[in-house]
Amino acid sequence: MSLDQPEIRYQLQWNESEHGWQLVGTGDMVSTAAIHQEVRNHAVLSSTMFDTMTVQLYQAQIAVSQWQNAMLAEIKDGHIADAIFGAGGIGNMTPEAYARVEATLAKEAKYLAEFAQGISDGTVSELQARARARQYAQAMEQSYWNEWKAGLDVPEFSNLPLLENVPGDGNTQCHGNCQCVLLFNADGVEWSLNVAEHCPDCLALASGGPYRVV
Amino acid sequence: MSDDLIIIGEPLSQDEIEASIAITPDDIEGAIDWWDSSASDLFIGALESDSV
């Protein structure tokens, strides 16, 4: 490190036993609500970018391949970053973790290819395309939860029912609009309803816990 | 839908899509930059921080 490169001091560190982020100075845990909000904040920025690019596509300012490439690049950044955040930092990312992210990216890329084909065929209106494009940003959060739960192999939870969903994975009726979070306590993992309207699937998941997640 | 809708070009090929899936070290570095460039102050650097 040279004199013109000051030491970076991070404000957060991952607490393995609490399975969450804590403040370096005080050791206070960062709330799940704050974590969820941070992930959402990134998704909102990506959503705005997706919307702008889709408008440009329909105004013939960019080609569909450029749009698709730019969408894929942003989707990739978001899923990788959220996965690292959910794992508790890059030091906790394993080859299996990257493989999970790649599997998610492959799924998203497949949906995007079908979407791009629909746009190219003229079967998707601009308004439909803008709404659908924004959903790719909201879906990024699933990579946070996928890695968060992958690190929660707790033997005491082995008799609990397995929770296969994660918020934002598209397997609930609210799809990427899901505002739910997962909470970890001594009883297991709970599907927790955040402040929002909830779909029937999320209501059922919230009433079905506690769960094991691996 | 408007009849004068103009979409330029063709979607990516399957090969081009598959080539974009694999995660490289550059992708990881890019994702960390992506995070830090828009993170709230508290969360900047979190992806590269240590565990305790």
Boltz contact constraints between the chains, C-beta under 6 A:
constraints:
  - contact:
      token1: [A, 10]
      token2: [B, 45]
      max_distance: 6.0
  - contact:
      token1: [A, 10]
      token2: [B, 49]
      max_distance: 6.0
  - contact:
      token1: [A, 11]
      token2: [B, 42]
      max_distance: 6.0
  - contact:
      token1: [A, 12]
      token2: [B, 46]
      max_distance: 6.0
  - contact:
      token1: [A, 12]
      token2: [B, 49]
      max_distance: 6.0
  - contact:
      token1: [A, 13]
      token2: [B, 49]
      max_distance: 6.0
  - contact:
      token1: [A, 13]
      token2: [B, 50]
      max_distance: 6.0
  - contact:
      token1: [A, 13]
      token2: [B, 52]
      max_distance: 6.0
  - contact:
      token1: [A, 14]
      token2: [B, 51]
      max_distance: 6.0
  - contact:
      token1: [A, 15]
      token2: [B, 52]
      max_distance: 6.0
  - contact:
      token1: [A, 16]
      token2: [B, 51]
      max_distance: 6.0
  - contact:
      token1: [A, 38]
      token2: [B, 40]
      max_distance: 6.0
  - contact:
      token1: [A, 38]
      token2: [B, 43]
      max_distance: 6.0
  - contact:
      token1: [A, 42]
      token2: [B, 38]
      max_distance: 6.0
  - contact:
      token1: [A, 45]
      token2: [B, 38]
      max_distance: 6.0
  - contact:
      token1: [A, 60]
      token2: [B, 6]
      max_distance: 6.0
  - contact:
      token1: [A, 60]
      token2: [B, 8]
      max_distance: 6.0
  - contact:
      token1: [A, 63]
      token2: [B, 8]
      max_distance: 6.0
  - contact:
      token1: [A, 63]
      token2: [B, 9]
      max_distance: 6.0
  - contact:
      token1: [A, 64]
      token2: [B, 7]
      max_distance: 6.0
  - contact:
      token1: [A, 64]
      token2: [B, 9]
      max_distance: 6.0
  - contact:
      token1: [A, 64]
      token2: [B, 11]
      max_distance: 6.0
  - contact:
      token1: [A, 65]
      token2: [B, 9]
      max_distance: 6.0
  - contact:
      token1: [A, 65]
      token2: [B, 12]
      max_distance: 6.0
  - contact:
      token1: [A, 68]
      token2: [B, 11]
      max_distance: 6.0
  - contact:
      token1: [A, 68]
      token2: [B, 12]
      max_distance: 6.0
  - contact:
      token1: [A, 72]
      token2: [B, 20]
      max_distance: 6.0
  - contact:
      token1: [A, 77]
      token2: [B, 30]
      max_distance: 6.0
  - contact:
      token1: [A, 77]
      token2: [B, 31]
      max_distance: 6.0
  - contact:
      token1: [A, 77]
      token2: [B, 34]
      max_distance: 6.0
  - contact:
      token1: [A, 80]
      token2: [B, 31]
      max_distance: 6.0
  - contact:
      token1: [A, 81]
      token2: [B, 31]
      max_distance: 6.0
  - contact:
      token1: [A, 81]
      token2: [B, 34]
      max_distance: 6.0
  - contact:
      token1: [A, 81]
      token2: [B, 35]
      max_distance: 6.0
  - contact:
      token1: [A, 84]
      token2: [B, 47]
      max_distance: 6.0
  - contact:
      token1: [A, 88]
      token2: [B, 51]
      max_distance: 6.0
  - contact:
      token1: [A, 89]
      token2: [B, 49]
      max_distance: 6.0
  - contact:
      token1: [A, 90]
      token2: [B, 47]
      max_distance: 6.0
  - contact:
      token1: [A, 90]
      token2: [B, 48]
      max_distance: 6.0
  - contact:
      token1: [A, 98]
      token2: [B, 23]
      max_distance: 6.0
  - contact:
      token1: [A, 102]
      token2: [B, 21]
      max_distance: 6.0
  - contact:
      token1: [A, 102]
      token2: [B, 23]
      max_distance: 6.0
  - contact:
      token1: [A, 105]
      token2: [B, 21]
      max_distance: 6.0
  - contact:
      token1: [A, 106]
      token2: [B, 21]
      max_distance: 6.0
  - contact:
      token1: [A, 109]
      token2: [B, 17]
      max_distance: 6.0
  - contact:
      token1: [A, 113]
      token2: [B, 17]
      max_distance: 6.0
  - contact:
      token1: [A, 116]
      token2: [B, 11]
      max_distance: 6.0
  - contact:
      token1: [A, 117]
      token2: [B, 11]
      max_distance: 6.0
  - contact:
      token1: [A, 119]
      token2: [B, 7]
      max_distance: 6.0
  - contact:
      token1: [A, 120]
      token2: [B, 7]
      max_distance: 6.0
  - contact:
      token1: [A, 120]
      token2: [B, 11]
      max_distance: 6.0
  - contact:
      token1: [A, 122]
      token2: [B, 5]
      max_distance: 6.0
  - contact:
      token1: [A, 125]
      token2: [B, 1]
      max_distance: 6.0
